[in-house]
Amino acid sequence: MSRPTDRFEGTSNYIATDDLRIAVNAAVALERPLLIKGEPGTGKTVLAYEIARAMNAPLITWHIKSTTKAHNGLYEYDAVSRLRDSQLGEARVHDVRNYLKPGKLWEAFTAPNRPVLLIDEIDKADIEFPNDLLQELDRMEFYVQETDETIRAEVRPIVVITSNNEKELPDAFLRRCFFHYIRFPDVETMTAIVDVHFPGIKPRLVSEGLKTFYEMRDTPGLKKKPSTSELLDWLKLLLVDDVDPETLREKSPNKLIPPLHGALLKNEQDVHLFERLAFLHRREASRPGT
């Protein structure tokens, strides 16, 4: 079994840029939550999994929904079950701990080994959610009223918080975090990412595929730009269908929409945009003298 480590250098499955490695290690050294922002599909959530893997640490995940409250991360008290058990004369009713369900922060604070705690998509919750966690994340402790005890982290967990920028986060919360924005990968980084997922893939297919992919992302008027994860899905389909790289290279008016584009374009507005561009190119090509 590999030993725990305090440094993150990326993993064999995750290409981490220099600035991302610096950000992760800075947050660990400062013992502050690492707040990660970036386009959907740029690997924000996966980063926490890979930090845990690289540091040989347990991973605790808290996926936030619109209905999630900060107290859910501490614990939940099931008063209804306790009342029912008291009416039935159950012996367990005398110990209130039987009706406390530890939340993800409780799990992280009491873990025997320093864990990685992922608070995923924090901006999905109510605007007050981050502020309600300020004290707990700052002091790494919270009070349980029902048992009159304080749950305290003996070793501070590595906290990774992701956001898709759906809501602005409070300044007081931001001050307590180390912030990093994952920029969309350039061609060189993306080539390395593709190579990790598809070792031995034809270089020409990667070259032509990436050229088509970035041209699509740069198309004016695109509602949703295809992401890294969607590119990987598309390349997988190209491999399964054994698509010739020359098919991607061809730029005739009828070939403006790439094959299997449903992996890249995820709404009808963007499909119609490319259909419209193809129509305009065909009309331009059919004019005399062109």
Sequence and secondary structure as in RCSB ss.txt:
>XXXX:A:sequence
MSRPTDRFEGTSNYIATDDLRIAVNAAVALERPLLIKGEPGTGKTVLAYEIARAMNAPLITWHIKSTTKAHNGLY
EYDAVSRLRDSQLGEARVHDVRNYLKPGKLWEAFTAPNRPVLLIDEIDKADIEFPNDLLQELDRMEFYVQETDET
IRAEVRPIVVITSNNEKELPDAFLRRCFFHYIRFPDVETMTAIVDVHFPGIKPRLVSEGLKTFYEMRDTPGLKKK
PSTSELLDWLKLLLVDDVDPETLREKSPNKLIPPLHGALLKNEQDVHLFERLAFLHRREASRPGT
>XXXX:A:secstr
     S    BTTB   HHHHHHHHHHHHHT  EEEEESTTSSHHHHHHHHHHHTT  EEEEE  TT  GGGGTE
EE HHHHHHHHHHT GGGG GGGGEEE HHHHHHH SS  EEEEE GGGS TTHHHHTHHHHHHSEEEETTTTEE
EE SS  EEEEEE SSS   HHHHHTSEEEEE    HHHHHHHHHHHSTT  HHHHHHHHHHHHHHHT TT SS 
  HHHHHHHHHHHHHTT  HHHHH   GGGSS TTGGGT  SHHHHHHHHHHHHHHHHHHHSTT 
